Amino acid sequence: QTRLNGIEIQVGRTGKLTPVAKLEPVFVGGTTISNATLHNVFELRRKGVRIGDTVIVRRAGDVIPEVVGRVVGAPGERAAYVPNFRMPAHCPVCGSVVVREKGGIDHRCSGGLFCAAQRKQAILHFASRRAMDIEGLGDKLVDQLVDGGIIRTLPELYKLGAAKLSALERMADKSAANLVA
């Protein structure tokens, strides 16, 4: 059990917006958890979870932390009215309109690869072991490449040279050469 301090939105590779619980850190299944998935707005409503609630957290499939539900009657529960969470009308990353197919569950950013979050996730997916298996191209480096405007499309990865890469933060000449190789 822990306290739900807030809810943030994560934008995935396909544009899916996922509510993420920001929690008081709690030790669960061998690791300290401070973020947990809330899946989607309908699941969040079904569980009746609101910011400030004491919630139950578990590791779904022993991997992904998720909020199971709230603890009814917890001390200090909902001392003040906290409105239900609402999905934003615009993407929190790029400002594009958020859409939901009629009868669908998922809310999505309509920005496509214009959205930096979708672009980052697309690059990470492309570079993953099960795809192109580009060793050394991780979260931090992709953040620098996209946030710095160095990469806007996937083919631009192949135009990167060791000199350009070694100029980045925490990237030595050897690491840059290994990544290019």
HELIX and SHEET records of a PDB file:
HELIX    1   1 VAL A   41  LYS A   47  1                                   7    
HELIX    2   2 GLY A  112  PHE A  114  5                                   3    
HELIX    3   3 ALA A  116  ALA A  127  1                                  12    
HELIX    4   4 ASP A  139  ASP A  147  1                                   9    
HELIX    5   5 LEU A  154  LYS A  159  5                                   6    
HELIX    6   6 ALA A  162  SER A  166  1                                   5    
HELIX    7   7 ASP A  173  VAL A  180  1                                   8    
SHEET    1   A 5 THR A  31  THR A  37  0                                        
SHEET    2   A 5 LEU A  17  VAL A  28 -1                                        
SHEET    3   A 5 THR A   2  VAL A  11 -1                                        
SHEET    4   A 5 THR A  54  ALA A  60 -1                                        
SHEET    5   A 5 ILE A  64  ARG A  70 -1                                        
SHEET    1   B 2 VAL A  98  VAL A  99  0                                        
SHEET    2   B 2 ARG A 108  CYS A 109 -1                                        
END                                                                             
